[in-house]
Amino acid sequence: MEVHTEKHKQRVRVRDVIIGMSDGLTVPFALAAGLSGSAIHPSVIIVAGLAEIAAGSISMGLGGYLAAQSDADVYHNELAREYREIKEVPEMERKEVAEIFTAYGLSEADIAPVLNKFEKEPDMWVKFMMAHELFLHEPDPKQAIKSAGTIALSYIVGGIIPLSPYFFTQYPHQGLLISIGITLSALVVFGYVKSRYIGIDPWKGALRTAIVGAIAAGAAFFLARLIS
């Protein structure tokens, strides 16, 4: 169970990195690209981009915090409900346990000792129901803070990438061309690494991430240009 719990925590961390990085790569790019069409100095784009990265990272971090806190609230509410049910409607809970084990091919004779053990160990019973009926796992008490920090930091890292060319170019359109290239490259690398980590075809994942990111960035770019 500890190994499974650790894998669950790792998946949550990966999810938070994906959320922060993907938005960080696309939204600041769109803002900078939209401003590049105007006759302004790259320094203005840099200031606007940094302001957006700061605001976006805070917003994304708060969103991650609230989402993780909501997950924790759901877990604890369901935990309390399971404790009530094994006390108030134990027969229904026994039936639910039997249905879970029956799906794995166990007979009533196989299941009976388990049910008897659960009745003597209510904490074990509730833990089983949370994991195998509701598919909920006890959240890390610090997960909300960790998610907020991970998402915010990933957003900042992702946002700096498309903005960085404007630090070294004299004309906005030059920065835009370089930004397009490094943003697409970053999406490919990000998709490749992410896919290897979660165990799918890395090149397929890299291509999919690049295409989805390019579409999102392109849509945001045209909206930014339309507004500007």
NORSUL-V937613 format. One record per residue. N is the residue number from 0. RES is the residue in one letter. OMEGA is omega in degrees with one decimal (NA if undefined). Layout:
N;RES;OMEGA
N;RES;OMEGA
//
This chain:
0;M;178.8
1;E;179.0
2;V;-179.9
3;H;179.6
4;T;179.6
5;E;177.0
6;K;178.2
7;H;179.5
8;K;178.2
9;Q;178.5
10;R;178.4
11;V;179.2
12;R;178.5
13;V;178.4
14;R;-179.1
15;D;177.6
16;V;-180.0
17;I;-179.4
18;I;-176.9
19;G;-175.5
20;M;-177.4
21;S;177.6
22;D;180.0
23;G;179.9
24;L;-172.4
25;T;-173.6
26;V;177.0
27;P;176.3
28;F;-178.0
29;A;179.6
30;L;-179.2
31;A;-179.3
32;A;178.9
33;G;179.4
34;L;-177.5
35;S;179.9
36;G;179.7
37;S;-179.5
38;A;-179.5
39;I;-179.3
40;H;178.8
41;P;-179.4
42;S;178.0
43;V;178.0
44;I;179.9
45;I;-179.9
46;V;179.6
47;A;-179.8
48;G;179.1
49;L;177.8
50;A;179.3
51;E;179.3
52;I;179.2
53;A;-179.4
54;A;-178.7
55;G;-179.9
56;S;177.4
57;I;-179.6
58;S;179.8
59;M;178.6
60;G;177.5
61;L;177.4
62;G;177.9
63;G;178.3
64;Y;-177.8
65;L;178.8
66;A;179.4
67;A;178.6
68;Q;177.1
69;S;176.8
70;D;179.1
71;A;179.1
72;D;177.8
73;V;-178.8
74;Y;-175.8
75;H;175.7
76;N;178.7
77;E;177.8
78;L;178.9
79;A;179.7
80;R;179.3
81;E;177.6
82;Y;177.4
83;R;-174.6
84;E;179.4
85;I;177.0
86;K;-173.7
87;E;-179.3
88;V;-175.2
89;P;-178.9
90;E;178.0
91;M;179.3
92;E;176.3
93;R;179.3
94;K;-179.9
95;E;176.8
96;V;-179.5
97;A;179.1
98;E;179.3
99;I;-178.2
100;F;178.5
101;T;178.8
102;A;177.9
103;Y;175.6
104;G;179.2
105;L;179.4
106;S;178.3
107;E;179.0
108;A;178.1
109;D;-174.0
110;I;-174.7
111;A;179.9
112;P;179.0
113;V;178.6
114;L;178.5
115;N;178.0
116;K;179.5
117;F;-179.5
118;E;178.2
119;K;-178.3
120;E;-176.3
121;P;178.8
122;D;177.7
123;M;-179.5
124;W;-179.1
125;V;179.3
126;K;178.3
127;F;-178.1
128;M;179.1
129;M;-176.1
130;A;-169.4
131;H;173.8
132;E;-175.4
133;L;-179.5
134;F;177.9
135;L;-180.0
136;H;-176.6
137;E;-177.8
138;P;172.8
139;D;-179.7
140;P;-178.9
141;K;-173.4
142;Q;-178.6
143;A;179.0
144;I;-179.8
145;K;179.6
146;S;179.6
147;A;-179.3
148;G;-178.7
149;T;-179.3
150;I;-179.1
151;A;-179.3
152;L;179.1
153;S;177.9
154;Y;-179.8
155;I;179.7
156;V;179.4
157;G;-176.9
158;G;-179.0
159;I;-175.7
160;I;-179.8
161;P;-178.3
162;L;-171.9
163;S;-178.6
164;P;-176.8
165;Y;176.1
166;F;-170.3
167;F;179.9
168;T;-178.8
169;Q;-176.7
170;Y;-177.3
171;P;-176.0
172;H;174.5
173;Q;177.8
174;G;-179.9
175;L;-179.0
176;L;178.9
177;I;-179.9
178;S;177.9
179;I;-178.0
180;G;-176.2
181;I;177.6
182;T;176.5
183;L;178.3
184;S;179.7
185;A;178.2
186;L;178.4
187;V;-179.6
188;V;179.8
189;F;179.0
190;G;179.6
191;Y;-178.7
192;V;179.8
193;K;-177.3
194;S;176.7
195;R;-177.3
196;Y;-176.8
197;I;170.0
198;G;174.7
199;I;-179.5
200;D;-174.3
201;P;-179.0
202;W;175.9
203;K;178.9
204;G;179.0
205;A;179.9
206;L;-179.3
207;R;179.7
208;T;-179.8
209;A;-178.9
210;I;-179.5
211;V;179.1
212;G;179.6
213;A;178.7
214;I;-180.0
215;A;-179.8
216;A;179.0
217;G;179.2
218;A;179.5
219;A;179.3
220;F;-177.7
221;F;175.7
222;L;178.8
223;A;178.3
224;R;179.7
225;L;-179.2
226;I;-177.6
227;S;NA
//
